Amino acid sequence: MSTDKPRYEDRYFVVRDGLKLHYRDYPGATDRPPILCLHGLTRNARDFADFAERHSPAFRVIALEFRGRAESDYDPLPMRYTPLTYAADVLELLDQLGIDQAIFVGTSLGGLVTMAVAAMQPQRIAAAILNDVGPALTPVGLERIQNYVGNDTRFRTWDEAAAAIKANQGPAFPNYNHDDWLAMVRRNCREDNGEIRFDYDMAIIIPFEAAPTPKIDMWPLFRALGEKPLLVVRGEISDLLSAESLAKMHDAVPDMKSVTVPQTGHAPMLDEPEAEEAIDDFLSAVVS
């Protein structure tokens, strides 16, 4: 058994409505903005484990878990599970840690939260990386997400859970083998009374199901984010961020950088060679 200690510390903070939220804090340089990692809708800080270890200690890396995920408290009022609420939580975290600016890395929902922060307090963003998300998302990708979120499926074994995730997400990762799917399910799930279950509050689906659903034009938020150094990572076969949307994002923010990860759907893990190279170059330019 490995005796290696984690390279991060588990930390917690309390937000304005009394919920206690969890984040992983990877130590790093204090003479540059830290990297703040924001995960996708049903995910958690474990998604950024490899990414954080790659960039720490050159950077301090903070991986927040939104309310209702993993070790963060579940919200007793599910209608607060919205990007604006998460953005307010992010700003509280930065305030409590005394961080003036951070380099935001947002996957999917985390990218929407990053755009919300850009509209609320743009001075808090030193630079941003959006992972397979933008101001225009495809209906087919949104429908796929809504079809599986909130289903409290239980599994008897990790292998069974891996097979189930592969059945749902297999087209997005055609080159994954069984070990890859096992690694993904261990990031997504937890053990609970002898069962394997997804590690989030099933009530996060409630705001999606509420009617009528207000439509928010995300383009002004994206343009606000585009005032900062910006890199967009897109999966070549993503069903959420289309190539056409990426092209429109370049038109809206001409200085934006982007990279497309081949044979990958929603969302890249940011450990792909193409993503790593683009991110390394981007971060080097930001702190130079």
N, C-alpha and C positions, 0 to 999 in steps of 0.2 A: 504493500500500500504506500502511495506517495505521501511523504511528510512535508512536501513543499507548502509553504503558507501562501494564501492568496495574495496577489499583488495590490489588493484594494482593501479599503475598510468599509464595512457596512455602516451607513449613517442614516439618521432620521431627522425630520424637522416637522413642525406642526404648522399648518396653514390656518388662515383666518377663520374657517368654520370648524376648527378643532380636529380635523383629520391629521393623522400622522403618516407622512409619506417617506418612502425609503429611496435611497440612492447609493450607488457604489462610487467610492472616491478613490481614484488611482493617483498616487502622488506624482508630482512633476514640477517642471520649471515654474518659477514665480515671476519671471521677467517677461512673460508673454501671456496673452489671454488663454484661459483654460478652454478645453473642448467640452461642450455640453451635448450629450447624446440623448436623443428623444426617439423612443421606439414607436412601432406601429400599433394598430388598434388593439389586437389581442396579445401583444407581445410584452416584453419586459427587459430589464437591464441585462439579462444573460445574453441577449442578441449581440451585445457590443463587447463581449468578453475578449475575443481575439483582436478586434479593432482597438480596444483600449490598451491591451498589452503591447500592441504594435507601436502605439504613439506615446505611451508613458515609458520613461520619465521625461522625454523631450517636451511633453505637454502634461499638465495636470488634466486628467480626464474624469468627468463626472457623468455617470449614467443614471438618469432619473427613472423611477417607475411611477407612471401616472396613477392617480387615485383609481382604485378598483383593480389594480394589477399586482400580482405576486405579493411582495411583502408590504405594499402600501395598503392603508385602510380602504375598505369598501365604502362607498358613499351611500348613506341611508336615503338620499334623495337622488334617484338615478337620472332625473332630468338635468342634473348638473354635469353629466358625462358629455361634455361638449368641448370643442377646441378652445373656446374663449375661457372656460374654466381652467383647462390645463395650462393655457398661456398665463393666466393669473398666478397659478401655482408655480410655474417656472420663474416668474418675476419675484415671487416671495422667496424662492430658494436663493436666487442671486442676491437679493437684499440681505437675507439672513447670513449668507456667507461673505458678504462684503465684496462681491464681484461686480465691478462696473461694467465689464464687457466680456462676452464669451464668443467662441467660434461654435456656432450651432451646427449640429449634424442631425437631420431629421429624416427618418424613414417613414414614408406613407403618412399616417396621422401625425407623426412627429414633424413632418415637413409642413403640414397645414398649421400646426401650432407655431412653428417658426415664422410663417407668414403673418400669423395673428400678432405675434410679438413685434414684428417689423412695423405693423400698423399702430400698435399701442405705445411702445417705447423703443424706437429704432436705434437709439443710442446704445442700447444694451448689446447689440449685435456687431461684433467685429468683422465677421465673415460668416458665410453659411454654405452648407452642403445639403442639397435636397436629394434624397434617395428615392427615385422612382415615384415622384409625385410632383404635381404642379397645380396651376390654377384651373385647369380643365381636365377632368377625369372621365374615362369612358364609361358609358352606362353598363356595358357587359361586365367590366371589372367591379363596379359598385354592386351590381346584382349578385355576382359570385360571392363577394364578401358578406353581403346581407343574408345570403342563404345559409352560411355556416356559422356566423357569429351568434352566440347565445344558445347554441345547442349543447346542453350539459351532458355530452356523451362520456361514458365511463369505459375504461379498458382494463382487462385483467392483467396484461403484461405490457412491458415497454415495446416488445416486438409487435404486438397487436396494435398499439397506438401508432407506431411508426408506419405500419401498413395502411392505417386509416388516413394519416396525413398524406402519405404518398398518393392514395386514391383521390384526394382532394386537390393536391398541389403538384402532382407529378408532371403535368404538362409544362409547368413553369421551370422545372429543374430536370431536364431530360438526361443529364449526365450524372445525376446522383445515384450512388449505390446504397445498399442497406445501411452501412455505417453512417452515411451522410443523413439518412432519414432518422436513424436513432439519435444522432446528435441534435437534429432539429426538434424532435419530440421532447428531448430532455431540456431544451431551452423553453419549449412552449408549455410543458405540463409539469405536474407535481404528483407525488404520492399522497393519498388520503384514505386512511382506513383500509389499506390493502388494495385500493383501486388507483388507476392512473386517470387523472382528469386535467382539463385545461386550467391554466393558472391565472384566471381572471374572473371578475364578477360577471355572471351571465346577464345582469341587468344593464350592461353597457349598450345592449341592443335597443333599449326602450326609447331613447331619443330618436333613433332611426325610424322606429315604428310609429312615432307620434305623428298625428295629422292635424292641420296641414304642416308640411315641412317647409320652412322658409328657405328661399333660394338666395344665397349670398354670392355676389360677384367677387370672385377671388382675385381678379386681375389687378385691381388697385393695390391689394395687399402684396401681390407678387412684385409689382413695380416698385413698391416701397422697399421690399427686400433687395431688389435689383440695384438700389443705391449703394449696396455693400458688395465687396468681392463675393462672387457667387459661382458655385460649381453644381451642376445637375448630373446625377448618375441615373442612367436609364437602362433597364433590362431590354435587350433586343426583342424579346417576345412578350414583353409586358402587356397584360390585358387591362392595365389601369392608366398608364401614361403612354399615349400613342406617339409615333414618330412625328405625326402632323402637329400634335400639341407641343412637342419639343421644339419644332421649327418655329411655331408662333411665339414660344417663350424667347427664342433667340431674337426674333423680330422686335419683341417688346423690350428686351434688355440686351442690346448688341454686345456689351462687354462680358456677358455671361460665358462661362466655360461649360463644356459638357463632355461626357464620355458615355458610350453605349457598350454595355457588357454583352458579348455574344452568347447565344444559346442559353439565355437566362431570362426568366419572367419576373413577376412581382413577388418579392423585391430582392435585388442583389444583396448578398451578405457583406459586401464591401471588402471581402478577402480575395476576390477574383483579381488576377494579375492586372487587368486593364483598369479596374477600379483603384487598386492600390497605387499604381503608377500615377494616375490622374490626381488622386488625393495627396500623395507625397509632393507632387509638383505644385499643387494649389497651396498647400500649407506652407511650403518653402517660400512661395511668393508673398503670402500674407504676412509672414513674420520677418521677412528680409529687411 
